[in-house]
């Protein structure tokens, strides 16, 4: 798996989890103290997030960090 495909898979998974929980992109961004545009780029896989960023997203989604990497 290339770095880019991992970014895309993580971003899509974040979007899927957010939608399953009924959270808007704006609300998730606010919970993470991000701009909505940054959350949009993260979900689109256009950025390479740090572990700190992913930890904030996991906490905001009320999941563990490893769950962000569990693609099914």
PDB file of N, CA, C and O in Angstrom:
ATOM      1  N   UNK A   1       0.857  -1.188   0.000  1.00  0.00           N
ATOM      2  CA  UNK A   1       0.000   0.000   0.000  1.00  0.00           C
ATOM      3  C   UNK A   1       0.890   1.234   0.000  1.00  0.00           C
ATOM      4  O   UNK A   1       1.775   1.356   0.847  1.00  0.00           O
ATOM      5  N   UNK A   2       0.675   2.127  -0.914  1.00  0.00           N
ATOM      6  CA  UNK A   2       1.475   3.348  -0.968  1.00  0.00           C
ATOM      7  C   UNK A   2       1.022   4.320   0.118  1.00  0.00           C
ATOM      8  O   UNK A   2      -0.074   4.194   0.664  1.00  0.00           O
ATOM      9  N   UNK A   3       1.881   5.287   0.420  1.00  0.00           N
ATOM     10  CA  UNK A   3       1.539   6.299   1.422  1.00  0.00           C
ATOM     11  C   UNK A   3       0.260   7.028   1.047  1.00  0.00           C
ATOM     12  O   UNK A   3      -0.593   7.284   1.896  1.00  0.00           O
ATOM     13  N   UNK A   4       0.135   7.361  -0.232  1.00  0.00           N
ATOM     14  CA  UNK A   4      -1.029   8.102  -0.698  1.00  0.00           C
ATOM     15  C   UNK A   4      -2.307   7.297  -0.519  1.00  0.00           C
ATOM     16  O   UNK A   4      -3.331   7.853  -0.121  1.00  0.00           O
ATOM     17  N   UNK A   5      -2.268   5.991  -0.807  1.00  0.00           N
ATOM     18  CA  UNK A   5      -3.485   5.194  -0.663  1.00  0.00           C
ATOM     19  C   UNK A   5      -3.861   5.049   0.809  1.00  0.00           C
ATOM     20  O   UNK A   5      -5.044   4.961   1.140  1.00  0.00           O
ATOM     21  N   UNK A   6      -2.863   5.022   1.694  1.00  0.00           N
ATOM     22  CA  UNK A   6      -3.167   4.966   3.125  1.00  0.00           C
ATOM     23  C   UNK A   6      -3.863   6.254   3.551  1.00  0.00           C
ATOM     24  O   UNK A   6      -4.844   6.206   4.292  1.00  0.00           O
ATOM     25  N   UNK A   7      -3.372   7.396   3.096  1.00  0.00           N
ATOM     26  CA  UNK A   7      -4.010   8.681   3.396  1.00  0.00           C
ATOM     27  C   UNK A   7      -5.452   8.690   2.917  1.00  0.00           C
ATOM     28  O   UNK A   7      -6.348   9.138   3.632  1.00  0.00           O
ATOM     29  N   UNK A   8      -5.672   8.198   1.716  1.00  0.00           N
ATOM     30  CA  UNK A   8      -7.015   8.180   1.143  1.00  0.00           C
ATOM     31  C   UNK A   8      -7.917   7.237   1.934  1.00  0.00           C
ATOM     32  O   UNK A   8      -9.060   7.582   2.236  1.00  0.00           O
ATOM     33  N   UNK A   9      -7.409   6.045   2.273  1.00  0.00           N
ATOM     34  CA  UNK A   9      -8.207   5.090   3.032  1.00  0.00           C
ATOM     35  C   UNK A   9      -8.563   5.614   4.422  1.00  0.00           C
ATOM     36  O   UNK A   9      -9.695   5.455   4.878  1.00  0.00           O
ATOM     37  N   UNK A  10      -7.605   6.232   5.085  1.00  0.00           N
ATOM     38  CA  UNK A  10      -7.881   6.800   6.412  1.00  0.00           C
ATOM     39  C   UNK A  10      -8.915   7.915   6.288  1.00  0.00           C
ATOM     40  O   UNK A  10      -9.854   7.984   7.081  1.00  0.00           O
ATOM     41  N   UNK A  11      -8.745   8.779   5.305  1.00  0.00           N
ATOM     42  CA  UNK A  11      -9.696   9.871   5.112  1.00  0.00           C
ATOM     43  C   UNK A  11     -11.101   9.385   4.833  1.00  0.00           C
ATOM     44  O   UNK A  11     -12.062   9.895   5.408  1.00  0.00           O
ATOM     45  N   UNK A  12     -11.230   8.405   3.956  1.00  0.00           N
ATOM     46  CA  UNK A  12     -12.556   7.841   3.655  1.00  0.00           C
ATOM     47  C   UNK A  12     -13.165   7.186   4.882  1.00  0.00           C
ATOM     48  O   UNK A  12     -14.373   7.266   5.108  1.00  0.00           O
ATOM     49  N   UNK A  13     -12.315   6.534   5.676  1.00  0.00           N
ATOM     50  CA  UNK A  13     -12.815   5.860   6.879  1.00  0.00           C
ATOM     51  C   UNK A  13     -13.289   6.891   7.909  1.00  0.00           C
ATOM     52  O   UNK A  13     -14.309   6.689   8.568  1.00  0.00           O
ATOM     53  N   UNK A  14     -12.557   7.980   8.044  1.00  0.00           N
ATOM     54  CA  UNK A  14     -12.987   9.056   8.950  1.00  0.00           C
ATOM     55  C   UNK A  14     -14.339   9.589   8.499  1.00  0.00           C
ATOM     56  O   UNK A  14     -15.232   9.796   9.320  1.00  0.00           O
ATOM     57  N   UNK A  15     -14.491   9.811   7.205  1.00  0.00           N
ATOM     58  CA  UNK A  15     -15.762  10.308   6.682  1.00  0.00           C
ATOM     59  C   UNK A  15     -16.891   9.321   6.960  1.00  0.00           C
ATOM     60  O   UNK A  15     -17.979   9.718   7.380  1.00  0.00           O
ATOM     61  N   UNK A  16     -16.635   8.050   6.727  1.00  0.00           N
ATOM     62  CA  UNK A  16     -17.654   7.017   6.955  1.00  0.00           C
ATOM     63  C   UNK A  16     -18.063   6.977   8.428  1.00  0.00           C
ATOM     64  O   UNK A  16     -19.253   6.929   8.741  1.00  0.00           O
ATOM     65  N   UNK A  17     -17.088   6.995   9.326  1.00  0.00           N
ATOM     66  CA  UNK A  17     -17.383   6.964  10.759  1.00  0.00           C
ATOM     67  C   UNK A  17     -18.153   8.210  11.183  1.00  0.00           C
ATOM     68  O   UNK A  17     -19.093   8.129  11.974  1.00  0.00           O
ATOM     69  N   UNK A  18     -17.751   9.351  10.656  1.00  0.00           N
ATOM     70  CA  UNK A  18     -18.437  10.607  10.977  1.00  0.00           C
ATOM     71  C   UNK A  18     -19.890  10.543  10.541  1.00  0.00           C
ATOM     72  O   UNK A  18     -20.785  10.920  11.297  1.00  0.00           O
ATOM     73  N   UNK A  19     -20.126  10.069   9.331  1.00  0.00           N
ATOM     74  CA  UNK A  19     -21.493   9.991   8.816  1.00  0.00           C
ATOM     75  C   UNK A  19     -22.325   8.976   9.591  1.00  0.00           C
ATOM     76  O   UNK A  19     -23.505   9.214   9.848  1.00  0.00           O
ATOM     77  N   UNK A  20     -21.723   7.847   9.966  1.00  0.00           N
ATOM     78  CA  UNK A  20     -22.442   6.841  10.760  1.00  0.00           C
ATOM     79  C   UNK A  20     -22.872   7.399  12.114  1.00  0.00           C
ATOM     80  O   UNK A  20     -23.905   7.006  12.656  1.00  0.00           O
ATOM     81  N   UNK A  21     -22.080   8.309  12.651  1.00  0.00           N
ATOM     82  CA  UNK A  21     -22.394   8.910  13.945  1.00  0.00           C
ATOM     83  C   UNK A  21     -23.280  10.144  13.809  1.00  0.00           C
ATOM     84  O   UNK A  21     -23.670  10.754  14.804  1.00  0.00           O
ATOM     85  N   UNK A  22     -23.595  10.504  12.557  1.00  0.00           N
ATOM     86  CA  UNK A  22     -24.487  11.644  12.329  1.00  0.00           C
ATOM     87  C   UNK A  22     -23.863  12.984  12.672  1.00  0.00           C
ATOM     88  O   UNK A  22     -24.557  13.909  13.095  1.00  0.00           O
ATOM     89  N   UNK A  23     -22.548  13.090  12.488  1.00  0.00           N
ATOM     90  CA  UNK A  23     -21.839  14.327  12.798  1.00  0.00           C
ATOM     91  C   UNK A  23     -21.506  15.028  11.477  1.00  0.00           C
ATOM     92  O   UNK A  23     -21.034  14.395  10.533  1.00  0.00           O
ATOM     93  N   UNK A  24     -21.752  16.320  11.420  1.00  0.00           N
ATOM     94  CA  UNK A  24     -21.388  17.066  10.210  1.00  0.00           C
ATOM     95  C   UNK A  24     -19.876  17.269  10.183  1.00  0.00           C
ATOM     96  O   UNK A  24     -19.200  17.190  11.209  1.00  0.00           O
ATOM     97  N   UNK A  25     -19.374  17.528   9.003  1.00  0.00           N
ATOM     98  CA  UNK A  25     -17.945  17.793   8.851  1.00  0.00           C
ATOM     99  C   UNK A  25     -17.561  19.034   9.663  1.00  0.00           C
ATOM    100  O   UNK A  25     -16.498  19.070  10.284  1.00  0.00           O
ATOM    101  N   UNK A  26     -18.411  20.029   9.655  1.00  0.00           N
ATOM    102  CA  UNK A  26     -18.171  21.255  10.418  1.00  0.00           C
ATOM    103  C   UNK A  26     -18.084  20.955  11.913  1.00  0.00           C
ATOM    104  O   UNK A  26     -17.198  21.464  12.599  1.00  0.00           O
ATOM    105  N   UNK A  27     -18.999  20.133  12.416  1.00  0.00           N
ATOM    106  CA  UNK A  27     -19.009  19.810  13.845  1.00  0.00           C
ATOM    107  C   UNK A  27     -17.786  18.991  14.248  1.00  0.00           C
ATOM    108  O   UNK A  27     -17.205  19.218  15.309  1.00  0.00           O
ATOM    109  N   UNK A  28     -17.396  18.041  13.402  1.00  0.00           N
ATOM    110  CA  UNK A  28     -16.211  17.248  13.722  1.00  0.00           C
ATOM    111  C   UNK A  28     -14.975  18.143  13.709  1.00  0.00           C
ATOM    112  O   UNK A  28     -14.112  18.025  14.578  1.00  0.00           O
ATOM    113  N   UNK A  29     -14.891  19.024  12.739  1.00  0.00           N
ATOM    114  CA  UNK A  29     -13.762  19.954  12.687  1.00  0.00           C
ATOM    115  C   UNK A  29     -13.707  20.802  13.957  1.00  0.00           C
ATOM    116  O   UNK A  29     -12.634  21.010  14.525  1.00  0.00           O
ATOM    117  N   UNK A  30     -14.851  21.284  14.392  1.00  0.00           N
ATOM    118  CA  UNK A  30     -14.902  22.108  15.607  1.00  0.00           C
ATOM    119  C   UNK A  30     -14.457  21.314  16.829  1.00  0.00           C
ATOM    120  O   UNK A  30     -13.726  21.835  17.671  1.00  0.00           O
ATOM    121  N   UNK A  31     -14.892  20.053  16.934  1.00  0.00           N
ATOM    122  CA  UNK A  31     -14.485  19.208  18.065  1.00  0.00           C
ATOM    123  C   UNK A  31     -12.975  18.981  18.097  1.00  0.00           C
ATOM    124  O   UNK A  31     -12.385  18.787  19.160  1.00  0.00           O
ATOM    125  N   UNK A  32     -12.366  19.009  16.918  1.00  0.00           N
ATOM    126  CA  UNK A  32     -10.921  18.787  16.805  1.00  0.00           C
ATOM    127  C   UNK A  32     -10.129  20.095  16.826  1.00  0.00           C
ATOM    128  O   UNK A  32      -8.899  20.086  16.803  1.00  0.00           O
ATOM    129  N   UNK A  33     -10.850  21.219  16.872  1.00  0.00           N
ATOM    130  CA  UNK A  33     -10.237  22.542  16.811  1.00  0.00           C
ATOM    131  C   UNK A  33      -9.515  22.759  15.479  1.00  0.00           C
ATOM    132  O   UNK A  33      -8.430  23.338  15.431  1.00  0.00           O
ATOM    133  N   UNK A  34     -10.149  22.277  14.386  1.00  0.00           N
ATOM    134  CA  UNK A  34      -9.638  22.445  13.030  1.00  0.00           C
ATOM    135  C   UNK A  34     -10.597  23.356  12.275  1.00  0.00           C
ATOM    136  O   UNK A  34     -11.747  23.540  12.673  1.00  0.00           O
ATOM    137  N   UNK A  35     -10.109  23.915  11.191  1.00  0.00           N
ATOM    138  CA  UNK A  35     -10.974  24.585  10.232  1.00  0.00           C
ATOM    139  C   UNK A  35     -11.694  23.506   9.419  1.00  0.00           C
ATOM    140  O   UNK A  35     -11.156  22.418   9.213  1.00  0.00           O
ATOM    141  N   UNK A  36     -12.904  23.808   8.962  1.00  0.00           N
ATOM    142  CA  UNK A  36     -13.652  22.845   8.150  1.00  0.00           C
ATOM    143  C   UNK A  36     -12.864  22.460   6.903  1.00  0.00           C
ATOM    144  O   UNK A  36     -12.890  21.302   6.487  1.00  0.00           O
ATOM    145  N   UNK A  37     -12.168  23.416   6.305  1.00  0.00           N
ATOM    146  CA  UNK A  37     -11.397  23.128   5.103  1.00  0.00           C
ATOM    147  C   UNK A  37     -10.292  22.105   5.373  1.00  0.00           C
ATOM    148  O   UNK A  37      -9.970  21.290   4.509  1.00  0.00           O
ATOM    149  N   UNK A  38      -9.719  22.152   6.563  1.00  0.00           N
ATOM    150  CA  UNK A  38      -8.695  21.163   6.919  1.00  0.00           C
ATOM    151  C   UNK A  38      -9.309  19.777   7.074  1.00  0.00           C
ATOM    152  O   UNK A  38      -8.706  18.781   6.676  1.00  0.00           O
ATOM    153  N   UNK A  39     -10.503  19.710   7.649  1.00  0.00           N
ATOM    154  CA  UNK A  39     -11.184  18.421   7.795  1.00  0.00           C
ATOM    155  C   UNK A  39     -11.554  17.880   6.417  1.00  0.00           C
ATOM    156  O   UNK A  39     -11.466  16.677   6.174  1.00  0.00           O
ATOM    157  N   UNK A  40     -11.959  18.749   5.538  1.00  0.00           N
ATOM    158  CA  UNK A  40     -12.296  18.341   4.176  1.00  0.00           C
ATOM    159  C   UNK A  40     -11.079  17.740   3.479  1.00  0.00           C
ATOM    160  O   UNK A  40     -11.188  16.699   2.831  1.00  0.00           O
ATOM    161  N   UNK A  41      -9.931  18.380   3.606  1.00  0.00           N
ATOM    162  CA  UNK A  41      -8.702  17.851   2.989  1.00  0.00           C
ATOM    163  C   UNK A  41      -8.289  16.528   3.627  1.00  0.00           C
ATOM    164  O   UNK A  41      -7.804  15.631   2.937  1.00  0.00           O
ATOM    165  N   UNK A  42      -8.477  16.402   4.935  1.00  0.00           N
ATOM    166  CA  UNK A  42      -8.150  15.158   5.628  1.00  0.00           C
ATOM    167  C   UNK A  42      -9.026  14.018   5.122  1.00  0.00           C
ATOM    168  O   UNK A  42      -8.524  12.937   4.813  1.00  0.00           O
ATOM    169  N   UNK A  43     -10.331  14.256   5.036  1.00  0.00           N
ATOM    170  CA  UNK A  43     -11.253  13.216   4.570  1.00  0.00           C
ATOM    171  C   UNK A  43     -11.014  12.864   3.106  1.00  0.00           C
ATOM    172  O   UNK A  43     -11.273  11.733   2.694  1.00  0.00           O
ATOM    173  N   UNK A  44     -10.529  13.804   2.325  1.00  0.00           N
ATOM    174  CA  UNK A  44     -10.264  13.552   0.908  1.00  0.00           C
ATOM    175  C   UNK A  44      -8.914  12.875   0.691  1.00  0.00           C
ATOM    176  O   UNK A  44      -8.593  12.470  -0.427  1.00  0.00           O
ATOM    177  N   UNK A  45      -8.126  12.753   1.752  1.00  0.00           N
ATOM    178  CA  UNK A  45      -6.821  12.117   1.629  1.00  0.00           C
ATOM    179  C   UNK A  45      -5.774  12.999   0.969  1.00  0.00           C
ATOM    180  O   UNK A  45      -4.790  12.505   0.417  1.00  0.00           O
ATOM    181  N   UNK A  46      -5.990  14.301   1.028  1.00  0.00           N
ATOM    182  CA  UNK A  46      -5.061  15.234   0.384  1.00  0.00           C
ATOM    183  C   UNK A  46      -3.974  15.738   1.328  1.00  0.00           C
ATOM    184  O   UNK A  46      -3.103  16.505   0.918  1.00  0.00           O
ATOM    185  N   UNK A  47      -4.019  15.309   2.597  1.00  0.00           N
ATOM    186  CA  UNK A  47      -2.987  15.692   3.561  1.00  0.00           C
ATOM    187  C   UNK A  47      -2.462  14.442   4.251  1.00  0.00           C
ATOM    188  O   UNK A  47      -3.147  13.422   4.324  1.00  0.00           O
ATOM    189  N   UNK A  48      -1.255  14.535   4.749  1.00  0.00           N
ATOM    190  CA  UNK A  48      -0.637  13.448   5.490  1.00  0.00           C
ATOM    191  C   UNK A  48      -0.703  13.840   6.968  1.00  0.00           C
ATOM    192  O   UNK A  48       0.179  14.549   7.453  1.00  0.00           O
ATOM    193  N   UNK A  49      -1.743  13.388   7.696  1.00  0.00           N
ATOM    194  CA  UNK A  49      -1.944  13.851   9.067  1.00  0.00           C
ATOM    195  C   UNK A  49      -0.896  13.287  10.027  1.00  0.00           C
ATOM    196  O   UNK A  49      -0.368  12.192   9.834  1.00  0.00           O
ATOM    197  N   UNK A  50      -0.618  14.062  11.055  1.00  0.00           N
ATOM    198  CA  UNK A  50       0.266  13.600  12.116  1.00  0.00           C
ATOM    199  C   UNK A  50      -0.510  12.666  13.044  1.00  0.00           C
ATOM    200  O   UNK A  50      -1.740  12.617  13.010  1.00  0.00           O
ATOM    201  N   UNK A  51       0.219  11.939  13.858  1.00  0.00           N
ATOM    202  CA  UNK A  51      -0.444  11.078  14.844  1.00  0.00           C
ATOM    203  C   UNK A  51      -1.263  11.914  15.810  1.00  0.00           C
ATOM    204  O   UNK A  51      -2.331  11.489  16.250  1.00  0.00           O
ATOM    205  N   UNK A  52      -0.778  13.088  16.141  1.00  0.00           N
ATOM    206  CA  UNK A  52      -1.511  13.981  17.033  1.00  0.00           C
ATOM    207  C   UNK A  52      -2.858  14.379  16.426  1.00  0.00           C
ATOM    208  O   UNK A  52      -3.877  14.410  17.117  1.00  0.00           O
ATOM    209  N   UNK A  53      -2.849  14.677  15.142  1.00  0.00           N
ATOM    210  CA  UNK A  53      -4.086  15.026  14.435  1.00  0.00           C
ATOM    211  C   UNK A  53      -5.050  13.848  14.448  1.00  0.00           C
ATOM    212  O   UNK A  53      -6.236  14.013  14.733  1.00  0.00           O
ATOM    213  N   UNK A  54      -4.539  12.658  14.139  1.00  0.00           N
ATOM    214  CA  UNK A  54      -5.395  11.473  14.114  1.00  0.00           C
ATOM    215  C   UNK A  54      -5.931  11.146  15.501  1.00  0.00           C
ATOM    216  O   UNK A  54      -7.055  10.661  15.634  1.00  0.00           O
ATOM    217  N   UNK A  55      -5.147  11.405  16.523  1.00  0.00           N
ATOM    218  CA  UNK A  55      -5.606  11.173  17.897  1.00  0.00           C
ATOM    219  C   UNK A  55      -6.767  12.106  18.237  1.00  0.00           C
ATOM    220  O   UNK A  55      -7.731  11.687  18.877  1.00  0.00           O
ATOM    221  N   UNK A  56      -6.680  13.366  17.814  1.00  0.00           N
ATOM    222  CA  UNK A  56      -7.772  14.321  18.040  1.00  0.00           C
ATOM    223  C   UNK A  56      -9.047  13.857  17.340  1.00  0.00           C
ATOM    224  O   UNK A  56     -10.136  13.936  17.909  1.00  0.00           O
ATOM    225  N   UNK A  57      -8.910  13.376  16.111  1.00  0.00           N
ATOM    226  CA  UNK A  57     -10.066  12.910  15.352  1.00  0.00           C
ATOM    227  C   UNK A  57     -10.684  11.687  16.033  1.00  0.00           C
ATOM    228  O   UNK A  57     -11.903  11.598  16.179  1.00  0.00           O
ATOM    229  N   UNK A  58      -9.842  10.757  16.444  1.00  0.00           N
ATOM    230  CA  UNK A  58     -10.345   9.547  17.120  1.00  0.00           C
ATOM    231  C   UNK A  58     -11.103   9.915  18.396  1.00  0.00           C
ATOM    232  O   UNK A  58     -12.183   9.383  18.653  1.00  0.00           O
ATOM    233  N   UNK A  59     -10.548  10.807  19.179  1.00  0.00           N
ATOM    234  CA  UNK A  59     -11.227  11.232  20.416  1.00  0.00           C
ATOM    235  C   UNK A  59     -12.558  11.909  20.110  1.00  0.00           C
ATOM    236  O   UNK A  59     -13.556  11.673  20.791  1.00  0.00           O
ATOM    237  N   UNK A  60     -12.562  12.748  19.082  1.00  0.00           N
ATOM    238  CA  UNK A  60     -13.793  13.454  18.704  1.00  0.00           C
ATOM    239  C   UNK A  60     -14.861  12.484  18.214  1.00  0.00           C
ATOM    240  O   UNK A  60     -16.054  12.727  18.397  1.00  0.00           O
ATOM    241  N   UNK A  61     -14.434  11.384  17.591  1.00  0.00           N
ATOM    242  CA  UNK A  61     -15.371  10.364  17.113  1.00  0.00           C
ATOM    243  C   UNK A  61     -15.686   9.321  18.187  1.00  0.00           C
ATOM    244  O   UNK A  61     -16.501   8.423  17.973  1.00  0.00           O
ATOM    245  N   UNK A  62     -15.034   9.450  19.335  1.00  0.00           N
ATOM    246  CA  UNK A  62     -15.214   8.527  20.460  1.00  0.00           C
ATOM    247  C   UNK A  62     -14.834   7.092  20.071  1.00  0.00           C
ATOM    248  O   UNK A  62     -15.559   6.135  20.345  1.00  0.00           O
ATOM    249  N   UNK A  63     -13.664   6.982  19.421  1.00  0.00           N
ATOM    250  CA  UNK A  63     -13.121   5.681  19.046  1.00  0.00           C
ATOM    251  C   UNK A  63     -11.639   5.657  19.430  1.00  0.00           C
ATOM    252  O   UNK A  63     -11.066   6.678  19.810  1.00  0.00           O
ATOM    253  N   UNK A  64     -11.035   4.482  19.323  1.00  0.00           N
ATOM    254  CA  UNK A  64      -9.610   4.374  19.595  1.00  0.00           C
ATOM    255  C   UNK A  64      -8.826   4.720  18.333  1.00  0.00           C
ATOM    256  O   UNK A  64      -9.349   4.634  17.222  1.00  0.00           O
ATOM    257  N   UNK A  65      -7.586   5.106  18.515  1.00  0.00           N
ATOM    258  CA  UNK A  65      -6.736   5.432  17.370  1.00  0.00           C
ATOM    259  C   UNK A  65      -6.605   4.255  16.401  1.00  0.00           C
ATOM    260  O   UNK A  65      -6.698   4.465  15.192  1.00  0.00           O
ATOM    261  N   UNK A  66      -6.393   3.014  16.886  1.00  0.00           N
ATOM    262  CA  UNK A  66      -6.305   1.889  15.943  1.00  0.00           C
ATOM    263  C   UNK A  66      -7.563   1.689  15.089  1.00  0.00           C
ATOM    264  O   UNK A  66      -7.479   1.169  13.976  1.00  0.00           O
ATOM    265  N   UNK A  67      -8.716   2.096  15.601  1.00  0.00           N
ATOM    266  CA  UNK A  67      -9.953   1.944  14.828  1.00  0.00           C
ATOM    267  C   UNK A  67      -9.950   2.798  13.561  1.00  0.00           C
ATOM    268  O   UNK A  67     -10.685   2.502  12.619  1.00  0.00           O
ATOM    269  N   UNK A  68      -9.137   3.848  13.526  1.00  0.00           N
ATOM    270  CA  UNK A  68      -9.043   4.667  12.316  1.00  0.00           C
ATOM    271  C   UNK A  68      -8.376   3.891  11.191  1.00  0.00           C
ATOM    272  O   UNK A  68      -8.510   4.238  10.017  1.00  0.00           O
ATOM    273  N   UNK A  69      -7.655   2.837  11.558  1.00  0.00           N
ATOM    274  CA  UNK A  69      -6.921   2.049  10.563  1.00  0.00           C
ATOM    275  C   UNK A  69      -7.552   0.699  10.319  1.00  0.00           C
ATOM    276  O   UNK A  69      -6.947  -0.161   9.679  1.00  0.00           O
ATOM    277  N   UNK A  70      -8.768   0.496  10.820  1.00  0.00           N
ATOM    278  CA  UNK A  70      -9.497  -0.760  10.622  1.00  0.00           C
ATOM    279  C   UNK A  70     -10.475  -0.564   9.487  1.00  0.00           C
ATOM    280  O   UNK A  70     -11.595  -0.094   9.687  1.00  0.00           O
ATOM    281  N   UNK A  71     -10.038  -0.932   8.284  1.00  0.00           N
ATOM    282  CA  UNK A  71     -10.870  -0.761   7.094  1.00  0.00           C
ATOM    283  C   UNK A  71     -11.593  -2.072   6.796  1.00  0.00           C
ATOM    284  O   UNK A  71     -10.974  -3.134   6.736  1.00  0.00           O
ATOM    285  N   UNK A  72     -12.891  -1.986   6.613  1.00  0.00           N
ATOM    286  CA  UNK A  72     -13.645  -3.202   6.279  1.00  0.00           C
ATOM    287  C   UNK A  72     -14.594  -2.940   5.140  1.00  0.00           C
ATOM    288  O   UNK A  72     -15.314  -3.844   4.716  1.00  0.00           O
TER     289      UNK A  72
END
